[in-house]
Amino acid sequence: MIRASHSTPMLRVRDVGRSIGFYELLGFSLVDSQGSPPGWARLHCTGGAIMLLADLPFDVVVAASRQMFSLAMYVSDLPALCEQLLAEGVPVPTIIHPPYMPSGEVRLTDPDGYAVSIYHWAQEQQDAWEMRGGKKSPDRPNLGL
């Protein structure tokens, strides 16, 4: 049976270059882009990827803030990442501790209004998850996902 693989979210954005800069602050690296200025780009981070596309006038595309879509990211030191983002001028809300992620979460909005949730997942969370019977994923050896 043929199966799809390598799922990568593609976000329609106003300005691919501006979005590249934002996602680089979160740990993504530019892998490929097309055009000058770029109209499409692919970025990778540990365990993930994202594509950015500016192929239509943005007002033709459903506004990002009205879409039921959110990116989820994990980091081993959320307070340190928040400090880095603040130093770069990114508005960062207070870390919250919801029942599903008591170690901490921040909810950001990218330049086009897409929701980006960043969760604290340090070694102690990984160890606790494994003690509860979680299995390591081969493509994400450091996360219980």
Number of C-alpha atoms within 10 A of each C-alpha: 2 4 4 5 6 7 9 13 14 14 18 23 27 20 18 21 18 14 18 21 14 17 18 14 14 17 14 19 18 17 12 12 19 11 8 8 10 17 19 22 21 20 20 18 16 11 12 15 18 20 21 23 20 18 12 12 10 15 8 7 13 10 14 20 14 9 11 8 13 15 14 11 17 17 17 17 14 20 16 11 18 20 13 15 16 13 10 11 9 16 12 16 12 12 17 14 14 10 8 8 13 12 17 19 24 18 18 18 17 17 16 17 14 21 19 17 15 21 23 22 21 16 13 11 17 19 14 12 16 14 10 9 9 14 13 15 11 8 11 12 12 16 23 17 13
